[in-house]
């Protein structure tokens, strides 16, 4: 008995395979775009509505089914309005396909990391307090509106001058958007978490607060100790050395090209390495 391999590779079967791969790719890209954004909560809500709709159909709950129909009909329009920034960024993401575009973005992010490094080193040595928030996928427009508009090219010197004590812009946060200093002296939401150490001040609470409601990455320089802290996704990573915060900044901000063998360093993995090192220091009796 011979198996007819030719019957498998018919045009219909090939089309089905391509169809599955395209759907898989779209779902994968959506997961990447939604991960770490407020749209994740929306996605969970959509799944709940769909589940209620299915149950109402099979259970004969006509009133519930009608209500779900109205929610779905008007919900689509509401989602387009509410999540317009995320939709725009998603379309921009799909358009970043060329090697030249990726390389340009990588160069710009590297320049931003270098500017941040220059400012952090200067301010840390002199114990100049600073709060710098970098927009990622979730929009920060409502917080940008609270600050003083600059829309300036990011440099280390500019960041240093903003946070020099007793200057008009030193209070509040600098928000970086699209590799530019969008605003200075912006107000961020303060976290009410009891997990934040009591010795940390308003800057640290504001940094944790913005990380609780967005996927922004925030850098804090303590004016009491000169210590460098980074927050993201409600995590507070303290007492970072220069090589630590540079690795973290590059892993989170600098896009990878196809020539890179590995993807971005996961934040959790980097945190584990940092905490493991700090644990070893404590075992040796090092004081912080």
C-alpha positions as CSV (number, residue, x, y, z in Angstrom):
1,X,0.0,0.0,0.0
2,X,1.5,3.4,-1.0
3,X,0.7,6.7,0.6
4,X,-0.2,9.4,-1.7
5,X,2.1,12.3,-0.6
6,X,0.8,14.4,-3.5
7,X,-2.7,14.5,-1.9
8,X,-1.2,16.3,1.1
9,X,0.5,19.1,-0.8
10,X,-2.5,20.3,-2.7
11,X,-3.2,24.0,-3.1
12,X,-6.0,23.8,-0.5
13,X,-3.9,22.2,2.1
14,X,-1.0,24.7,1.5
15,X,-3.5,27.6,1.8
16,X,-4.8,26.2,5.1
17,X,-1.2,26.0,6.5
18,X,-0.5,29.6,5.4
19,X,-3.8,30.7,6.9
20,X,-2.9,29.1,10.3
21,X,0.6,30.7,10.2
22,X,-0.8,34.2,9.4
23,X,-3.3,33.9,12.3
24,X,-0.6,32.7,14.6
25,X,1.7,35.6,13.7
26,X,-1.1,38.2,14.2
27,X,-2.0,36.8,17.6
28,X,1.7,36.7,18.6
29,X,2.2,40.3,17.5
30,X,-0.9,41.4,19.4
31,X,0.4,39.7,22.6
32,X,3.7,41.5,22.2
33,X,1.9,44.9,21.7
34,X,-0.5,44.3,24.6
35,X,2.0,43.0,27.1
36,X,2.6,45.4,29.9
37,X,-0.1,47.9,28.8
38,X,-3.5,48.9,30.1
39,X,-5.0,47.1,27.0
40,X,-4.3,43.8,28.8
41,X,-7.2,44.6,31.2
42,X,-9.4,45.4,28.3
43,X,-8.6,42.0,26.7
44,X,-9.6,40.2,29.9
45,X,-12.8,42.2,29.9
46,X,-13.6,41.2,26.3
47,X,-13.0,37.5,27.1
48,X,-15.5,37.8,30.1
49,X,-18.1,39.5,27.8
50,X,-17.7,36.8,25.2
51,X,-18.1,34.1,27.8
52,X,-21.3,35.7,29.1
53,X,-22.6,36.0,25.6
54,X,-22.0,32.3,24.8
55,X,-23.6,31.2,28.1
56,X,-26.6,33.4,27.5
57,X,-27.1,32.0,24.0
58,X,-26.9,28.3,25.1
59,X,-28.9,29.0,28.3
60,X,-31.7,30.8,26.6
61,X,-31.1,34.1,28.5
62,X,-32.6,36.4,26.0
63,X,-32.4,39.6,28.0
64,X,-28.7,39.0,29.0
65,X,-27.9,38.1,25.4
66,X,-29.5,41.4,24.2
67,X,-27.5,43.4,26.7
68,X,-24.3,41.7,25.7
69,X,-25.1,42.6,22.0
70,X,-25.4,46.3,22.9
71,X,-22.2,46.2,25.0
72,X,-20.3,44.6,22.0
73,X,-21.8,47.0,19.4
74,X,-21.0,50.2,21.4
75,X,-17.9,48.7,23.0
76,X,-16.1,48.4,19.6
77,X,-16.5,52.2,19.0
78,X,-15.5,53.0,22.6
79,X,-12.3,50.9,22.3
80,X,-11.3,52.7,19.1
81,X,-11.7,56.1,20.9
82,X,-10.1,55.1,24.2
83,X,-7.2,53.1,22.8
84,X,-6.4,55.3,19.8
85,X,-2.8,55.9,21.0
86,X,-2.2,52.1,21.3
87,X,-3.7,51.5,17.9
88,X,-1.5,54.1,16.3
89,X,1.6,52.7,18.0
90,X,0.6,49.2,16.8
91,X,0.3,50.4,13.2
92,X,3.7,52.2,13.5
93,X,5.2,48.9,14.9
94,X,4.0,47.0,11.9
95,X,5.7,49.6,9.6
96,X,9.1,49.2,11.2
97,X,10.2,46.5,8.9
98,X,13.3,47.7,7.2
99,X,16.8,47.1,8.5
100,X,17.6,50.8,8.1
101,X,14.7,51.8,10.3
102,X,15.6,49.3,13.0
103,X,19.3,50.4,12.9
104,X,18.2,54.1,13.2
105,X,16.0,53.4,16.2
106,X,18.8,51.4,17.8
107,X,21.2,54.3,17.3
108,X,18.8,56.8,18.8
109,X,18.1,54.7,21.8
110,X,21.8,54.1,22.4
111,X,22.3,57.9,22.3
112,X,19.5,58.3,24.9
113,X,21.1,55.7,27.2
114,X,24.4,57.5,26.9
115,X,22.8,60.8,27.8
116,X,21.1,59.2,30.8
117,X,24.3,57.6,31.9
118,X,26.2,61.0,31.7
119,X,23.4,62.7,33.8
120,X,23.1,59.9,36.3
121,X,26.8,59.8,37.0
122,X,27.1,63.5,37.5
123,X,24.0,63.8,39.7
124,X,24.8,60.7,41.7
125,X,28.3,61.9,42.7
126,X,26.9,65.3,43.8
127,X,23.7,63.9,45.3
128,X,21.4,65.9,43.0
129,X,17.9,64.4,43.2
130,X,16.3,63.4,39.9
131,X,13.2,61.7,38.6
132,X,13.2,60.7,34.9
133,X,10.3,58.7,33.3
134,X,10.6,57.1,29.9
135,X,7.4,56.4,28.0
136,X,7.2,53.0,26.4
137,X,4.0,51.4,25.1
138,X,1.5,53.0,27.4
139,X,0.9,56.6,26.6
140,X,1.8,59.2,29.3
141,X,-0.2,62.2,27.8
142,X,-2.2,62.8,30.9
143,X,1.0,63.3,32.9
144,X,2.8,65.2,30.2
145,X,0.0,67.8,30.4
146,X,0.9,68.5,34.0
147,X,4.5,69.5,33.1
148,X,6.3,72.4,31.4
149,X,6.7,71.6,27.7
150,X,10.3,71.4,26.3
151,X,10.2,69.0,23.3
152,X,14.0,69.1,23.3
153,X,16.7,66.8,22.1
154,X,17.9,64.7,25.0
155,X,21.4,65.3,26.3
156,X,23.2,64.7,29.5
157,X,23.8,68.4,30.0
158,X,20.1,69.3,29.6
159,X,19.0,66.7,32.2
160,X,21.7,67.9,34.6
161,X,20.6,71.6,34.2
162,X,16.9,70.7,34.7
163,X,17.6,69.0,38.1
164,X,20.1,71.5,39.5
165,X,18.6,72.6,42.9
166,X,16.7,75.9,43.2
167,X,16.0,76.1,39.4
168,X,12.5,76.5,38.1
169,X,12.3,73.0,36.7
170,X,14.0,70.8,39.3
171,X,10.8,69.8,41.1
172,X,8.7,67.0,39.6
173,X,9.6,64.6,36.8
174,X,11.1,64.8,33.4
175,X,9.2,62.7,30.9
176,X,11.0,61.4,27.8
177,X,8.8,60.5,24.8
178,X,10.0,59.5,21.4
179,X,13.7,60.0,22.4
180,X,13.0,63.7,23.3
181,X,12.5,65.5,26.6
182,X,8.8,66.1,26.3
183,X,8.3,68.0,29.6
184,X,9.9,68.8,32.9
185,X,8.4,69.4,36.3
186,X,5.6,66.9,35.6
187,X,3.4,65.4,38.4
188,X,3.3,61.6,38.7
189,X,0.8,59.6,40.7
190,X,2.1,58.6,44.2
191,X,2.0,54.9,45.1
192,X,0.2,54.0,48.3
193,X,1.9,50.6,48.5
194,X,3.0,49.6,52.0
195,X,5.9,47.5,50.5
196,X,7.9,50.7,49.8
197,X,10.6,51.2,52.4
198,X,9.7,54.1,54.7
199,X,13.1,55.7,54.3
200,X,12.3,56.4,50.6
201,X,10.8,59.7,49.8
202,X,8.3,61.3,47.3
203,X,10.4,60.7,44.2
204,X,10.5,56.9,44.8
205,X,6.8,56.8,45.6
206,X,6.0,58.7,42.4
207,X,8.3,56.3,40.4
208,X,6.5,53.3,41.8
209,X,3.1,55.0,41.3
210,X,3.7,55.5,37.5
211,X,5.0,52.0,37.2
212,X,1.8,50.6,38.7
213,X,-0.5,52.2,36.1
214,X,1.8,52.2,33.0
215,X,4.7,50.2,31.6
216,X,7.0,53.3,31.8
217,X,10.6,52.9,33.0
218,X,11.7,55.5,35.6
219,X,15.1,56.4,36.9
220,X,15.5,58.0,40.3
221,X,18.7,59.5,41.8
222,X,18.5,60.0,45.6
223,X,19.5,63.4,46.9
224,X,20.2,61.9,50.3
225,X,22.5,59.1,49.3
226,X,23.1,59.5,45.6
227,X,21.8,56.0,45.0
228,X,20.4,55.0,41.7
229,X,17.0,53.3,41.5
230,X,14.9,52.1,38.6
231,X,11.2,51.2,38.6
232,X,9.1,49.2,36.1
233,X,6.0,47.1,36.3
234,X,5.6,48.0,40.1
235,X,9.2,46.7,40.8
236,X,11.6,48.8,42.7
237,X,15.3,48.0,42.0
238,X,17.6,49.9,44.3
239,X,21.3,50.7,44.8
240,X,22.3,50.0,41.2
241,X,25.9,50.2,40.1
242,X,26.7,51.8,36.8
243,X,27.0,48.5,34.9
244,X,23.7,47.3,36.4
245,X,21.6,50.2,35.4
246,X,23.3,50.4,31.9
247,X,22.4,46.7,31.3
248,X,18.9,47.3,32.5
249,X,18.4,50.5,30.4
250,X,19.8,48.8,27.2
251,X,17.7,45.7,27.7
252,X,14.5,47.7,28.1
253,X,15.1,50.6,25.7
254,X,17.4,49.6,22.9
255,X,15.6,47.6,20.1
256,X,17.3,44.4,18.9
257,X,18.1,43.8,15.2
258,X,17.9,40.5,13.4
259,X,21.6,40.2,13.7
260,X,21.4,39.9,17.5
261,X,21.6,36.3,18.6
262,X,19.5,36.9,21.7
263,X,16.4,38.9,22.5
264,X,16.2,41.6,25.1
265,X,17.4,40.6,28.6
266,X,14.2,39.9,30.6
267,X,13.7,42.4,33.5
268,X,13.1,39.6,35.9
269,X,16.3,37.7,35.0
270,X,18.3,40.9,35.4
271,X,16.7,41.6,38.7
272,X,17.5,38.1,40.0
273,X,21.1,38.6,39.0
274,X,21.3,41.9,40.8
275,X,19.5,40.6,43.9
276,X,21.7,37.5,43.9
277,X,24.8,39.8,43.9
278,X,23.4,41.9,46.7
279,X,22.7,38.8,48.7
280,X,26.3,37.7,48.3
281,X,27.4,41.1,49.5
282,X,25.3,40.7,52.7
283,X,26.8,37.3,53.3
284,X,30.2,38.8,53.2
285,X,29.2,41.4,55.8
286,X,29.1,44.4,53.4
287,X,27.1,47.3,54.8
288,X,24.7,49.3,52.6
